Amino acid sequence: MTKPPSTAPDSLQDKYMVPALERGLKLLLQFSRAERRLSAPELARRLGLPRTTTFRLLNTLETMGFVRRDEASNLYQLDMAVLRLGFEYLASLELTELGRPLLERLRDETGFSANLAIRDGRAIVFVAKASAPTPFVSTVYVGTRLPAHATLLGRVLLSDLTLEQLRALYPEDTLQSFSPRTPRTVNEMHAIAQADHERGYAIDKGFFESDVGSAAAPVRDHTGQMVAAIGVTIPMIEFEATPQAEEAVVAKVRRAADELSRLLDYAPHTVHHSA
């Protein structure tokens, strides 16, 4: 008689799950940039929980500073404890600790704001930044999330993925457009990313925002895997004024990325292939 497949790993995982904690975390995940404020009844509906249970969860999270309630509208939103937790996580990353001085040097050498980003699924997350003292106002801060397929840093971070991996990540036929330069299909995105991969860096003008150019390069760890990307944000007026300086900027960006890779024990002979 054939035994049914073992479900021990799932059973063990379920055994050690704490349902109340799981519900509380799922509640926090309902808030987003698009939906910053939600009512208790709406949260109860989304989570499939009784309203009394949802109110208890909200009361606990409010007491601990993770959410706050607006008395006028009776709507809830995330509070400062979430922000503190996020910043503590970013500060704990070896990547950001090692990368921050390199970003500051890159900013000083180029005169442009320098950024360090990682990929989280279909988004990139800015984990460190060194801002340049220029009139150009950046809308990007530590913790900002942007679509990977529509940004230059994202292009670099996607460039190690195979076409099959990209299709699994983006199963839709048409990709969401953020500018006239956004790739429309996975095949188009793959072709662009592979060209970046072959060069070892990416540089573009107006890829995400029409008045901004960027240059970026990959950061790898001891396994050869890409773990981050370093880039600079270049106001378009600077691109147009000194086109001959592009090579110098790219060289500085690549040097910063290579140095951070070395600090993460990457050996250049550890080649990570993509197809």
C-alpha positions in Angstrom: 0.0 0.0 0.0 1.4 3.4 -1.0 1.8 5.8 1.8 0.4 9.3 1.3 3.1 12.0 0.9 4.4 13.3 4.1 3.2 16.7 5.3 5.5 16.8 8.3 7.2 20.1 7.4 3.9 21.9 7.0 2.5 20.3 10.1 5.6 21.4 12.1 5.3 24.9 10.7 1.7 25.1 11.6 2.4 23.7 15.1 4.7 26.6 15.9 2.6 29.3 14.4 1.0 31.8 16.9 -2.4 32.6 15.4 -2.9 35.9 17.3 0.5 37.2 16.2 -0.2 36.0 12.6 -3.5 37.9 12.6 -1.9 41.1 14.0 0.9 41.0 11.3 -1.6 40.4 8.5 -3.7 43.3 9.8 -0.6 45.6 9.5 0.0 44.4 6.0 -3.4 45.7 4.9 -2.1 49.2 5.0 -0.3 50.5 2.0 0.7 53.7 0.2 -2.6 53.5 -1.8 -4.7 52.7 1.3 -3.2 54.6 4.2 -6.4 54.7 6.3 -8.8 51.8 6.9 -11.8 51.3 9.1 -12.1 48.5 11.7 -15.1 46.9 9.8 -13.1 46.9 6.6 -10.1 45.3 8.2 -12.4 42.7 9.8 -13.9 41.9 6.4 -10.5 41.6 4.7 -9.1 39.3 7.4 -12.3 37.3 7.7 -12.4 37.9 11.5 -15.1 38.8 13.9 -15.3 42.6 14.6 -14.7 42.0 18.3 -11.4 40.2 17.5 -10.4 42.9 15.1 -11.1 45.7 17.6 -8.9 43.8 20.2 -6.1 43.5 17.7 -6.3 47.2 16.8 -6.4 48.2 20.5 -3.3 46.2 21.2 -1.5 47.6 18.2 -2.6 51.1 19.0 -1.3 50.7 22.6 2.1 49.6 21.3 2.3 52.5 18.8 1.9 50.5 15.6 -1.4 52.0 14.5 -3.3 55.1 15.5 -7.0 56.0 15.3 -8.3 59.3 14.0 -11.1 60.2 16.3 -12.9 62.4 13.8 -13.2 59.7 11.1 -12.7 56.6 13.3 -10.2 55.3 10.7 -6.9 53.7 11.5 -3.4 54.2 10.0 0.1 53.0 10.7 2.0 54.8 13.4 5.6 55.5 14.3 6.5 52.1 15.8 6.3 50.6 12.3 8.7 53.3 11.0 11.1 52.7 13.9 11.1 49.0 13.3 11.8 49.5 9.6 14.7 51.8 10.2 16.2 49.5 12.8 16.0 46.7 10.2 17.8 48.8 7.6 20.4 49.9 10.1 21.1 46.3 11.1 21.9 45.3 7.5 25.6 44.8 6.9 25.0 46.0 3.4 23.9 49.5 4.5 26.6 49.8 7.2 29.3 49.0 4.6 27.6 50.9 1.8 26.9 54.2 3.5 30.5 55.6 3.4 30.9 54.5 -0.2 27.7 56.4 -1.1 29.0 59.5 0.6 32.2 59.2 -1.4 30.4 58.6 -4.6 28.2 61.7 -4.0 31.3 63.8 -3.3 33.1 62.6 -6.3 30.2 63.1 -8.8 28.2 65.8 -7.2 25.0 63.7 -7.6 22.8 62.0 -5.0 23.9 58.3 -4.6 21.5 55.5 -3.7 21.7 51.9 -2.6 18.7 49.7 -3.4 17.7 46.0 -3.0 15.0 44.1 -4.8 11.9 42.8 -2.9 9.9 40.9 -5.5 8.6 43.3 -8.1 9.8 46.4 -6.2 13.1 48.0 -5.3 13.6 49.4 -1.8 16.0 52.2 -1.1 18.1 51.1 1.9 20.7 53.9 2.0 21.1 57.3 0.4 23.6 60.2 0.3 21.9 63.4 -0.9 23.8 66.0 -2.9 23.3 69.7 -1.9 21.7 70.7 -5.2 18.5 72.6 -6.1 17.2 69.3 -7.6 14.6 67.9 -5.1 14.5 64.1 -5.0 11.3 62.3 -4.1 13.2 59.2 -3.0 14.0 58.5 0.6 15.3 55.5 2.6 12.4 53.0 2.6 10.9 54.3 -0.7 9.6 51.5 -2.9 9.5 51.8 -6.7 8.6 49.3 -9.5 11.6 47.3 -10.4 10.8 47.0 -14.2 10.3 50.8 -14.6 13.5 52.0 -12.8 17.2 51.9 -13.7 18.2 50.4 -10.4 15.5 47.8 -10.9 16.7 47.0 -14.4 20.1 46.2 -12.9 18.6 44.1 -10.1 16.5 42.2 -12.6 19.4 41.6 -15.0 20.5 38.3 -13.4 17.1 36.7 -13.9 16.4 34.3 -16.7 13.5 34.9 -19.1 11.6 32.1 -17.4 12.2 33.7 -14.0 11.0 37.1 -15.3 7.9 35.5 -16.7 7.1 33.9 -13.3 7.6 37.3 -11.6 5.6 39.1 -14.3 2.9 36.7 -15.6 0.8 39.5 -17.2 0.9 40.2 -20.9 1.5 43.9 -20.6 3.6 45.6 -17.9 2.3 48.7 -16.1 3.7 51.8 -17.8 5.2 54.7 -15.7 6.9 56.6 -18.6 7.2 56.4 -22.4 10.4 54.4 -21.7 8.9 51.7 -19.5 9.2 48.2 -21.2 5.8 47.0 -22.3 6.4 43.3 -22.2 8.6 40.8 -20.3 10.5 40.0 -23.5 11.3 43.7 -24.0 12.4 44.0 -20.4 14.6 40.9 -20.6 16.4 42.3 -23.7 17.1 45.6 -22.0 18.2 43.9 -18.8 20.5 41.5 -20.7 22.2 44.4 -22.4 22.8 46.0 -19.0 24.1 42.6 -17.8 26.6 42.4 -20.6 27.9 45.9 -20.0 28.1 45.4 -16.3 26.1 48.6 -15.7 23.1 50.6 -16.8 22.8 54.3 -17.8 19.7 56.0 -19.2 18.0 59.3 -19.5 14.3 59.8 -18.5 13.7 56.1 -17.9 11.4 56.6 -14.9 11.1 60.4 -14.7 11.5 62.6 -17.8 13.8 65.1 -16.1 16.1 62.6 -14.4 18.9 60.4 -15.7 20.6 57.6 -13.8 23.6 55.4 -13.8 23.7 52.1 -11.8 25.9 49.0 -11.2 25.3 45.7 -9.4 26.6 44.7 -6.0 27.3 41.0 -5.4 28.1 38.9 -2.3 30.5 36.0 -1.7 28.2 33.6 -3.6 28.2 35.7 -6.7 24.6 36.5 -6.3 23.4 40.1 -6.9 22.2 41.5 -3.6 21.9 45.2 -4.3 22.6 48.0 -6.8 24.3 51.3 -6.4 23.4 54.3 -8.5 23.4 58.1 -8.9 20.5 60.3 -9.8 21.5 62.9 -12.5 19.3 65.9 -13.3 18.7 65.9 -17.1 20.2 69.4 -17.4 23.6 68.0 -16.1 23.4 65.2 -18.7 22.8 67.7 -21.5 25.5 70.1 -20.3 28.4 67.6 -20.0 27.7 64.5 -22.1 31.4 63.7 -22.2 31.3 63.3 -18.4 29.0 60.2 -18.6 31.9 57.8 -18.8 33.6 59.3 -15.8 30.3 59.0 -13.8 29.8 55.4 -14.8 33.4 54.6 -13.9 32.9 56.0 -10.4 29.6 54.2 -9.9 31.1 50.9 -11.0 34.1 51.4 -8.7 31.8 52.0 -5.7 29.7 48.9 -6.5 32.8 46.8 -7.0 34.3 48.0 -3.7 31.1 47.2 -1.8 31.1 43.8 -3.5 34.6 43.2 -2.3 33.6 44.2 1.2 30.9 41.5 1.0 33.6 39.0 0.0 32.7 38.7 -3.6 35.5 37.2 -5.7 35.4 38.4 -9.3 36.0 34.9 -10.6 32.7 33.8 -9.0 30.6 34.2 -12.2 26.8 34.2 -11.9 25.3 33.4 -15.3 21.9 34.4 -16.6 20.2 33.3 -19.7 
